Amino acid sequence: MNSEELDKLKIVIEKSYPKIFKSAFFLGICTQDFCQDPVCLIQLSLAILLDKPLFFLIEKGTRIPKNLLRILQGYEFYEKNDRDSAKCAMLKLMRKANKLSMESDG
């Protein structure tokens, strides 16, 4: 990694950290390219280090590392290029996130 790439990643961290810090949970949209995208990996790492509940929308057919699946509080699969499928999966995730939030509030 050269210094220009490193500078770009530092900017990503500086922009992402406050948003992730303030968020109630982290929602990732996982496609075939997710695990190869340094920005996605940095944002996921920040969410993990900030102990945010993790939820993922996963494009069907995407290979997900087993360790990642283990730490997710919820995930749903959707069909690529199918808005209805993505919407349905997102609604299911939102229900899981709300339920988790209500349980943690006591």
C-alpha positions as CSV (number, residue, x, y, z in Angstrom):
1,M,0.0,0.0,0.0
2,N,1.5,3.3,-1.0
3,S,1.2,6.6,1.0
4,E,-1.7,7.9,-1.2
5,E,-3.7,4.8,-0.6
6,L,-3.0,5.0,3.1
7,D,-4.0,8.7,3.2
8,K,-7.3,7.8,1.5
9,L,-8.0,5.1,4.2
10,K,-7.2,7.6,7.0
11,I,-9.9,9.9,5.5
12,V,-12.3,7.0,5.4
13,I,-11.7,6.3,9.1
14,E,-12.0,10.0,10.0
15,K,-15.4,10.2,8.2
16,S,-16.7,6.8,9.2
17,Y,-15.9,6.8,12.9
18,P,-18.2,9.5,14.1
19,K,-21.2,8.1,12.1
20,I,-20.6,4.5,13.3
21,F,-20.0,5.7,16.9
22,K,-23.4,7.5,17.0
23,S,-25.3,4.6,15.3
24,A,-27.4,2.1,17.2
25,F,-26.2,-0.7,15.0
26,F,-24.2,-1.5,11.8
27,L,-25.9,-2.5,8.7
28,G,-23.7,-4.0,5.9
29,I,-24.8,-4.8,2.4
30,C,-22.6,-7.8,1.5
31,T,-21.9,-8.5,-2.2
32,Q,-19.2,-10.6,-3.9
33,D,-16.9,-7.5,-3.6
34,F,-17.5,-6.7,0.0
35,C,-14.6,-8.6,1.5
36,Q,-12.2,-7.2,-1.1
37,D,-13.2,-3.5,-0.5
38,P,-10.8,-1.8,2.1
39,V,-13.5,0.8,2.9
40,C,-16.0,-1.9,3.8
41,L,-13.5,-3.8,5.9
42,I,-12.5,-0.7,7.8
43,Q,-16.1,0.3,8.5
44,L,-16.9,-3.2,9.7
45,S,-13.8,-3.3,11.9
46,L,-14.8,0.0,13.5
47,A,-18.3,-1.3,14.1
48,I,-16.8,-4.4,15.8
49,L,-14.4,-2.4,17.9
50,L,-17.3,-0.1,18.9
51,D,-19.3,-3.1,19.9
52,K,-22.2,-2.3,17.6
53,P,-24.8,-5.0,16.8
54,L,-24.1,-6.2,13.3
55,F,-26.8,-6.8,10.7
56,F,-26.1,-7.8,7.0
57,L,-28.1,-7.9,3.9
58,I,-26.3,-10.6,1.8
59,E,-26.6,-11.1,-1.9
60,K,-27.5,-14.7,-2.6
61,G,-24.5,-16.6,-3.8
62,T,-22.0,-14.5,-1.9
63,R,-19.4,-16.5,0.0
64,I,-19.4,-15.2,3.6
65,P,-16.5,-16.1,6.0
66,K,-17.8,-18.4,8.8
67,N,-16.3,-16.2,11.4
68,L,-18.2,-13.2,10.1
69,L,-21.5,-15.1,10.2
70,R,-20.8,-16.1,13.8
71,I,-20.6,-12.5,15.0
72,L,-23.7,-11.1,13.2
73,Q,-26.8,-10.4,15.3
74,G,-28.9,-10.9,12.1
75,Y,-28.7,-11.4,8.4
76,E,-31.0,-12.0,5.5
77,F,-30.4,-12.9,1.9
78,Y,-31.7,-11.1,-1.1
79,E,-31.7,-11.7,-4.9
80,K,-29.3,-9.6,-6.9
81,N,-31.1,-6.8,-8.9
82,D,-34.4,-7.6,-7.2
83,R,-35.7,-4.6,-5.2
84,D,-38.6,-6.5,-3.7
85,S,-36.3,-9.2,-2.5
86,A,-34.0,-6.6,-0.9
87,K,-36.9,-4.7,0.6
88,C,-38.3,-7.9,2.2
89,A,-34.9,-8.8,3.6
90,M,-34.4,-5.3,4.9
91,L,-37.8,-5.4,6.7
92,K,-36.9,-8.7,8.3
93,L,-33.6,-7.3,9.5
94,M,-35.3,-4.1,10.9
95,R,-37.6,-6.3,12.9
96,K,-34.6,-8.2,14.3
97,A,-32.8,-5.0,15.1
98,N,-35.9,-3.5,16.8
99,K,-36.4,-6.7,18.8
100,L,-32.8,-6.7,19.9
101,S,-33.1,-3.0,20.9
102,M,-36.2,-3.6,22.9
103,E,-34.6,-6.5,24.7
104,S,-31.5,-4.5,25.6
105,D,-33.6,-1.6,26.9
106,G,-35.1,-3.9,29.5
